[in-house]
């Protein structure tokens, strides 16, 4: 199982709309609006690294007001 936190920067004022769309993506466990450098924090679980890559590349980054993403992989010890 692969897990990651995805930090998003969105266009100003689009946080709630992006959050609503992100929460409907398969594999997204949690998603919250954040104040600071990043606008939204997402926790994603995927079976493989390729599945995680697909979620970030083809689902999250394709949302219209997403400007940038930063993926932080979680290590399960």
C-alpha positions, 0 to 999 in steps of 0.5 A: 500500500502506498500513501502520500500527502499531496499539498495543493496551491489553487487559484485564489477563491477556488479552494472550496470548489477544488476541495469538493472535487478532490473529495470525490476522487477514488483513493482520497482518504482525507482532504482539508483546506489549509491556510498558509503556503498551500491551500489544500492538504490531501491524504491519498492511499493507492495499491501501487506507485503507478496508481498514486502517480495516476491519481496525482497526474490525471485526476488532481492536476487536471482539476481546473483551478489547481496551480501546483502540487507537492507530493510527500510519500509516506514510509510505512515501517 
